[in-house]
Amino acid sequence: MNKILVLLTTLLISVNSFSQTASFAKAYEFFIGYKENKYSEVTWGGGNEVDILVVISQDKVKIYSSEIQEYRMTGESTETKTGVRYLAVDKDGLQCFVYLGRKDDIMYLSIEYGDYAWMYFIYPNG
């Protein structure tokens, strides 16, 4: 089952090497979370409805919120219980983790720093 989930997630973010096209998604709910320390689990706040374009390519995630967010994957991917985790850097050069996955039939994109995180519930667009 986990291999199927990883395959589906990989298909969402994969890029056709011949056409160099990206995958598009729509974020429909947004959550902010915090961590007591860098080893603790994220505690999530309540969700807010959003309508945001997300562009996912082989080595980059771009989120078109009120401020454009850009994350470049810099390391190998790691399987998690619900998806895939990537080591990344944001446009300011800060290191973070980008998570793409599915839990309870909800696809999500999460950005996690040492003490805070945010998450978007997404669905493929197009």
N, C-alpha and C positions, 0 to 999 in steps of 0.2 A: 504494500500500500504506500509506503514512504517513497519508494522508487517512482511510483506513478505520480505522486505529488511533486516530486523533484522534476520529473519530466514535464509536467504541465507548467510548472513555474519557469523552467528553462525555455519552454516554447514561447511563453509570454514575453520573455526578455531577449530571446534570440534574434539575431539579425541575419537576414538572407545575405550572404557574403557577395552575391552577384549584384543585387539591386541596392544594397546598402541602405535599406529602409529601416525605420524604427517602428516599434510597437507603440500604439497610443492607448491610453487608458483615461477614464474619467474618475476622479475622486469625488465621492458623494458624502463622506463623513470624516471629520477630523477630530483627533484626540491629542491632548498634551499629557505627558507623564513625567514623573520624577523618580530618582533613585536615592536611597539613603546614603549609599556609597557605590563605588564602581562595581562591586560584586553582587549587589542586591538586585532583586527583580524590579521591574518598572511598575510603579503604582499609577494607574491611568485615571484621569478625570473623565467627566461626562463628555459625550460627543457633541459636535456642532455640525449642522448640515452645511455642505459646501458644494460648489460646482467648479472643479478645477481640472484643467488638462494636465496630464502626466505623460511625458515622452520617455520611453525606456529603450535604450540601445544596448549594444553588447558591452560597452565600457562606461556608460554614463546614464544617469537619471536626471531629468530636468522637470521641475514642478513649477507650473505657471500660476502661483498664488499671487497675492498682492505684491510680494517681492519674489522675483524669479530665483528659485533655489536650484543649484546645480551640484551634483555629486559625481565624482569620477571614481570608478572602481579601480583600486590599485593592487589588490591582492587576490589570492585564490578564493574561491567560494567554499563555504563550509555548510554542510547539511545541518538543519535544525529539526526539531520535532514537527514543525509545521511548514517548513520551506527552506530557503537558502539565505545565508548571511554572507555579505561581502565587506571587506575592509575598503574604506573609501576616504576621500578627502573632499571637503566642500570648497566653494569658490574662494574662501579666505585661507585655504591651506590647512584647516583644522581637520584632524583625523576623526572619523566616525565609522559606524557600521550601518550598512543599508541592508534591510531585511525585505525579502519578497516571499510571500507565502499564501497559504490558504488554511483557515481554521473554521470549522463548522460551516462550510460552504461559503465563506466570506473571504475574498481575496484582499490582501493588505500590502501596503508599503510602509515601512517603518524606518525612521532615521534615529539612531541612538548615539548620544555622546556619553561622556563619563557620568554625568549626574542628571541628565534630562533627555527626553525623547519626544517625538511626535509620530503619529501614525495616521495614515489615510486608509479608509476602506475604498477599494477601487473595483472597477469592472472594465473589461476590454472595450475599446471604442473603435468601431469601424469594421 
